[in-house]
């Protein structure tokens, strides 16, 4: 008997035997399952429960085989893991053919890039970008060191019209259902005010001119007084 699971996008066909039917041939009756996914449930602040989910209803009961970092560790309907683990977990349905589910794992340590530069003139704009390897995909939050309230959310954080008050250490937090991880601190600093400035030569020349002018004024006053 052929039964088609219409919920599977690749039109996987299931073959299995009914008590009243017979099937002959090689290799025999097989069950091919695709589209497996690991569902993550939060039990409390410490523990997560992982369940293996298929996009269609399977005949009978099939035992899950759980993998941790490519190594088979357990058989069962679910798996308990600690929140914050960066290990990779996937599942497979024993007694079937097909691929294992994609692995789920918490964010690895995020990396931060700065554009155009971590040192700028006041009034400039700077964009910080956070990126972390994670599955499910991570959400990002930005903080300034020694501050409890976040400065921004999202993968990109842009500071416009930069002032000296914006200077300091910043970091991003990457979080998904499996856990969270913080980047290292990155220093964003102001190198001074923008606009036109006098060169050193111009400044020295202006100082000498002022001294000579003062001498001339004093000399004129001295001559008039005598």
Backbone torsions as a table, in degrees:
resi	resn	phi	psi	omega
1	UNK	NA	135.1	178.0
2	UNK	-105.4	132.2	174.7
3	UNK	-131.1	129.8	-177.2
4	UNK	-102.8	128.7	176.2
5	UNK	-87.9	102.2	-173.2
6	UNK	-71.1	-14.2	-178.2
7	UNK	-80.3	-12.1	-179.6
8	UNK	-89.9	126.2	-171.4
9	UNK	-64.8	-26.6	-177.0
10	UNK	-95.3	13.9	175.3
11	UNK	56.0	50.0	177.9
12	UNK	-67.1	135.7	-179.5
13	UNK	-104.1	132.6	178.3
14	UNK	-101.4	133.6	175.7
15	UNK	-119.7	126.1	176.8
16	UNK	-152.6	163.2	-173.5
17	UNK	-98.3	133.6	169.0
18	UNK	-87.9	154.5	-178.8
19	UNK	-57.0	-33.0	-175.6
20	UNK	-88.6	-6.9	-173.6
21	UNK	-108.0	164.0	177.5
22	UNK	-128.4	147.1	178.8
23	UNK	-137.2	128.7	179.3
24	UNK	-122.7	156.8	179.2
25	UNK	127.4	173.3	-179.2
26	UNK	-118.5	136.2	11.4
27	UNK	-89.3	5.2	-177.2
28	UNK	106.0	-160.4	-177.3
29	UNK	-86.6	127.9	178.4
30	UNK	-129.9	156.1	177.7
31	UNK	-120.8	117.2	-178.6
32	UNK	-106.4	125.5	-176.5
33	UNK	-122.1	127.8	174.9
34	UNK	-127.7	165.1	178.5
35	UNK	80.0	26.8	176.6
36	UNK	-73.0	143.9	177.0
37	UNK	-140.9	148.9	175.4
38	UNK	-95.2	121.8	176.0
39	UNK	-93.9	134.5	-176.7
40	UNK	-107.9	124.6	176.9
41	UNK	-120.9	135.6	-179.0
42	UNK	-90.3	118.1	178.1
43	UNK	-85.7	-44.3	178.3
44	UNK	-161.1	-164.4	-177.6
45	UNK	-69.9	-13.0	-174.9
46	UNK	-110.6	-37.7	-168.5
47	UNK	-117.8	146.2	173.7
48	UNK	-118.8	149.9	175.0
49	UNK	-115.6	123.3	179.3
50	UNK	-102.4	134.9	176.8
51	UNK	-128.9	142.9	179.8
52	UNK	-90.6	124.5	-174.2
53	UNK	-122.4	137.1	175.1
54	UNK	-112.8	151.9	-178.0
55	UNK	-77.1	-0.8	176.4
56	UNK	-139.7	162.1	179.2
57	UNK	-80.1	124.6	-177.0
58	UNK	-96.5	141.3	177.3
59	UNK	-70.1	136.4	179.3
60	UNK	73.8	-171.1	179.4
61	UNK	-113.4	135.1	-179.0
62	UNK	-125.7	132.1	-176.2
63	UNK	-80.8	135.7	177.6
64	UNK	-80.1	139.0	171.0
65	UNK	-108.6	123.5	-175.1
66	UNK	-102.7	140.8	-179.5
67	UNK	-121.1	140.6	174.2
68	UNK	-124.2	114.3	-178.7
69	UNK	51.8	49.0	175.9
70	UNK	73.2	5.7	179.8
71	UNK	-114.4	129.6	178.2
72	UNK	-67.8	127.6	-174.8
73	UNK	-122.5	-23.4	-173.3
74	UNK	-164.2	156.2	170.3
75	UNK	-121.4	134.7	-178.7
76	UNK	165.2	170.5	-176.6
77	UNK	-73.1	-24.8	-179.1
78	UNK	-148.0	171.5	-178.4
79	UNK	-140.9	131.4	176.3
80	UNK	-95.8	130.0	177.4
81	UNK	-135.2	158.9	-178.5
82	UNK	-82.9	143.0	176.5
83	UNK	-67.4	135.1	-179.4
84	UNK	98.3	-2.3	179.4
85	UNK	-70.5	138.6	175.6
86	UNK	-100.4	6.9	174.7
87	UNK	-69.0	156.9	-177.4
88	UNK	-104.3	127.3	-177.1
89	UNK	-119.6	136.1	176.1
90	UNK	-142.2	169.4	-177.2
91	UNK	-136.1	162.6	-179.2
92	UNK	-147.9	144.1	178.3
93	UNK	-91.4	114.6	-178.6
94	UNK	-64.7	140.9	178.7
95	UNK	86.6	7.1	178.9
96	UNK	-123.7	169.5	172.8
97	UNK	-110.3	159.9	-178.2
98	UNK	127.5	-178.0	-175.8
99	UNK	-92.3	159.1	172.7
100	UNK	-70.8	162.8	176.3
101	UNK	-68.3	157.6	170.3
102	UNK	-61.2	145.3	-178.8
103	UNK	-74.8	143.6	172.6
104	UNK	-108.2	144.1	-179.0
105	UNK	-163.4	154.6	179.5
106	UNK	-74.6	165.5	-177.8
107	UNK	-61.9	134.4	168.5
108	UNK	-74.3	171.0	-177.8
109	UNK	-59.1	124.3	-177.7
110	UNK	-69.3	153.0	171.6
111	UNK	-109.5	147.8	-177.7
112	UNK	-123.3	132.1	173.9
113	UNK	-117.2	152.8	-176.7
114	UNK	-124.7	134.5	177.6
115	UNK	-137.6	131.0	3.8
116	UNK	-85.0	-23.9	-175.8
117	UNK	-160.8	154.1	177.7
118	UNK	-80.9	-6.1	176.4
119	UNK	-127.6	126.9	-172.1
120	UNK	-147.2	170.1	174.0
121	UNK	-85.5	153.7	177.5
122	UNK	-61.6	139.9	-177.7
123	UNK	96.9	-13.8	178.0
124	UNK	-76.6	173.6	175.4
125	UNK	-118.5	147.6	178.5
126	UNK	-138.5	143.1	179.4
127	UNK	-122.0	127.2	175.8
128	UNK	-104.3	136.5	-179.1
129	UNK	-123.9	129.9	-178.7
130	UNK	-110.8	140.1	-179.8
131	UNK	-145.1	133.5	-179.6
132	UNK	-143.1	139.5	175.1
133	UNK	-77.4	120.7	-177.4
134	UNK	-160.8	152.4	172.2
135	UNK	-147.4	115.8	4.8
136	UNK	-63.5	164.8	-178.3
137	UNK	-57.9	144.9	-175.6
138	UNK	-85.2	152.7	167.6
139	UNK	-101.3	149.4	-172.2
140	UNK	-120.0	140.7	176.1
141	UNK	-134.1	138.8	-176.7
142	UNK	-107.3	138.3	179.3
143	UNK	-132.7	152.9	168.6
144	UNK	-102.9	141.4	-176.4
145	UNK	-54.5	137.8	178.4
146	UNK	72.2	14.2	175.2
147	UNK	-117.5	135.2	-179.6
148	UNK	-83.8	-34.7	-177.4
149	UNK	-81.3	137.1	178.9
150	UNK	-68.4	149.8	177.0
151	UNK	-87.0	-30.5	-177.5
152	UNK	-166.2	166.3	173.6
153	UNK	-129.2	153.8	-177.6
154	UNK	111.9	163.3	-176.4
155	UNK	-67.6	-29.8	180.0
156	UNK	-110.9	141.3	178.3
157	UNK	-130.9	115.6	-176.9
158	UNK	-111.9	129.4	173.8
159	UNK	-107.5	117.2	178.1
160	UNK	-101.8	156.5	179.8
161	UNK	49.8	58.6	-174.6
162	UNK	-62.0	135.1	176.1
163	UNK	-127.3	172.8	-179.5
164	UNK	-60.9	-29.1	-179.7
165	UNK	-66.4	-22.9	179.1
166	UNK	-78.5	-16.5	-177.2
167	UNK	-60.9	143.6	178.1
168	UNK	151.9	-176.0	179.6
169	UNK	-92.2	132.7	179.2
170	UNK	-123.4	154.5	173.9
171	UNK	-150.9	159.7	177.8
172	UNK	-115.6	151.9	176.0
173	UNK	-114.3	125.3	175.9
174	UNK	-103.9	132.0	-175.2
175	UNK	-142.8	138.4	168.6
176	UNK	-138.9	-168.1	-176.2
177	UNK	-64.7	-21.4	-176.1
178	UNK	-88.6	-24.6	-177.5
179	UNK	166.2	-166.1	-179.9
180	UNK	-146.3	159.9	-179.7
181	UNK	-153.2	143.9	-179.8
182	UNK	-105.3	146.9	174.4
183	UNK	-78.4	170.3	171.3
184	UNK	-73.5	162.5	179.5
185	UNK	-72.3	142.8	175.2
186	UNK	-127.7	130.0	-176.1
187	UNK	-88.2	124.5	173.3
188	UNK	-110.5	123.2	-169.7
189	UNK	-133.7	147.9	175.9
190	UNK	-93.9	132.2	179.2
191	UNK	-97.3	8.4	178.0
192	UNK	127.4	-177.6	-178.2
193	UNK	-82.5	150.2	177.2
194	UNK	-84.5	-172.5	179.2
195	UNK	95.2	-174.8	-176.9
196	UNK	-79.0	140.1	176.5
197	UNK	-131.6	153.0	178.0
198	UNK	-78.9	141.7	174.6
199	UNK	-75.5	169.0	179.9
200	UNK	-64.3	-40.1	179.9
201	UNK	-62.1	-43.6	179.8
202	UNK	-63.7	-39.3	-179.0
203	UNK	-65.6	-43.3	179.5
204	UNK	-64.6	-44.2	179.6
205	UNK	-60.4	-41.1	179.4
206	UNK	-64.8	-37.6	-179.9
207	UNK	-67.0	-43.1	179.1
208	UNK	-63.8	-42.0	179.2
209	UNK	-60.9	-39.7	179.7
210	UNK	-65.2	-37.7	179.4
211	UNK	-65.7	-46.6	178.7
212	UNK	-61.7	-39.2	179.4
213	UNK	-63.5	-39.9	179.3
214	UNK	-65.5	-39.1	179.3
215	UNK	-64.0	-42.5	180.0
216	UNK	-62.1	-44.8	-179.9
217	UNK	-61.3	-43.0	179.3
218	UNK	-64.6	-37.9	179.8
219	UNK	-67.0	-41.1	179.3
220	UNK	-64.2	-41.8	178.9
221	UNK	-64.4	-37.6	-179.7
222	UNK	-66.8	-44.0	-179.5
223	UNK	-62.9	-43.9	-179.1
224	UNK	-64.0	-35.2	-177.4
225	UNK	-74.1	-15.0	179.4
226	UNK	-112.5	NA	NA
